Amino acid sequence: SEKEINGQIVAFDTGSDMVQQTQQALESEFQTLSSHLQQPKLPQVFNMTSVHKIDAFVDPKGAFTMATQDDKYPNVVLIDIGGNRELEGVTRMIHWIQNSFQEHPPRAVIVKSKELVQQMINDSSGVILTNAQKWLMNYLQTNNISSSKQPPCYSHPLQAPLVMSPADDETPICRFHNYHDEGCKRYNRDKNECHFDHEYCHWCRRKGHVARECSG
């Protein structure tokens, strides 16, 4: 019997138009390949592919959740596949990937960036860099670039991803308590009325404050 394909392909973009175009292009491409190559596994690969409109800098937890569906971590990451994103965005994304997946690092991070290549050539005076990671950290520090930001402002608390309390890793942290201007109304009425966690910050998972007041 044929071996089943395991895994997933997750794509991010910040523009709705680009997400829609990508989804349509993928569907068209898979249909064409399926009809010409008669590969039974192609529909399976298409179902493994998901495209999301999200900004990993604005909502890093949401992006991380989407990238780790079914508790699967990416082993290959491709950044700026168009090759034309601004340098700051590219370096911040590399930094975000490294920070977010420290416990399960990707096997490879592939970057296509004209500005990145040119900057590395300029900084190395044309000499081949022997330590790209050192260059990256120096560049981020010199230009005061960070992948971390303040907690996002959601239009509705339930748009925030589900995050479990460090107390037991089973009880969800109350999102209304953390993101609504008036907090959790149930908890404010009666502390026993809401069964979610109200001790830990939804953003940093530390005690003493809520996400609206978190410094990251």
Residue pairs with C-beta under 8 A, 6 or more apart in sequence:
2 40
2 41
4 44
5 41
5 44
5 45
5 48
7 48
7 72
8 48
8 49
8 50
8 69
8 70
8 72
9 45
9 48
9 49
9 50
10 49
10 50
10 52
10 66
10 67
10 69
10 74
11 22
11 49
11 50
11 51
11 52
12 51
12 52
12 54
12 56
12 63
12 66
12 67
13 19
13 22
13 51
13 52
13 53
14 53
14 54
14 55
15 53
16 53
19 51
19 52
19 53
22 51
23 51
26 46
26 49
26 51
27 46
30 42
30 43
30 45
30 46
33 39
33 42
34 42
34 43
50 66
50 69
52 63
52 66
54 62
54 63
54 66
55 63
56 63
56 64
56 93
56 96
57 92
57 96
57 147
57 149
58 149
58 152
59 152
60 96
60 100
60 147
60 148
60 149
61 160
61 161
61 163
61 203
62 152
62 160
62 161
63 100
64 100
65 161
65 162
67 73
67 74
67 100
68 74
73 101
73 104
73 106
74 101
74 106
75 106
75 107
75 108
76 106
76 107
76 108
76 109
76 110
77 97
77 106
77 108
77 109
77 110
78 110
78 111
78 112
79 90
79 93
79 94
79 97
79 109
79 110
79 111
79 112
79 113
80 89
80 90
80 93
80 111
80 112
80 113
81 112
82 112
83 112
83 113
83 114
84 114
85 113
85 115
86 115
87 113
87 115
87 116
87 119
88 143
88 145
90 111
90 113
90 115
90 116
91 116
91 136
91 139
91 140
91 145
92 140
92 145
92 146
92 147
93 147
94 109
94 111
94 136
95 136
95 140
95 145
95 146
95 147
96 147
97 106
97 109
98 105
98 109
99 147
99 148
119 139
120 129
120 132
120 135
123 135
123 139
124 135
129 135
139 145
140 146
148 216
149 216
150 214
150 215
150 216
151 179
151 202
151 203
151 211
151 212
151 214
151 216
152 160
153 179
154 160
154 179
157 175
157 176
157 178
157 179
157 180
158 175
160 175
160 178
160 179
160 202
160 211
162 172
163 172
163 173
163 202
163 205
164 170
164 171
164 172
164 173
165 171
165 172
165 173
165 197
165 199
165 200
165 205
166 200
166 205
167 197
167 199
167 200
171 195
171 196
171 197
172 196
172 197
173 196
173 197
173 198
173 200
173 201
173 202
173 205
174 184
174 187
174 194
174 196
174 197
174 198
174 202
175 196
175 202
176 183
176 184
176 185
176 186
176 187
176 194
177 183
177 184
177 187
177 194
177 196
177 198
177 202
177 210
178 201
178 202
178 203
178 210
178 211
178 212
179 202
179 210
179 211
179 212
181 212
182 188
183 210
184 194
184 196
184 198
186 193
186 194
187 193
187 194
187 198
191 198
199 207
200 206
200 207
201 207
201 208
201 209
201 210
201 211
201 214
202 210
202 211
203 211
203 214
203 216
204 211
204 214
204 216
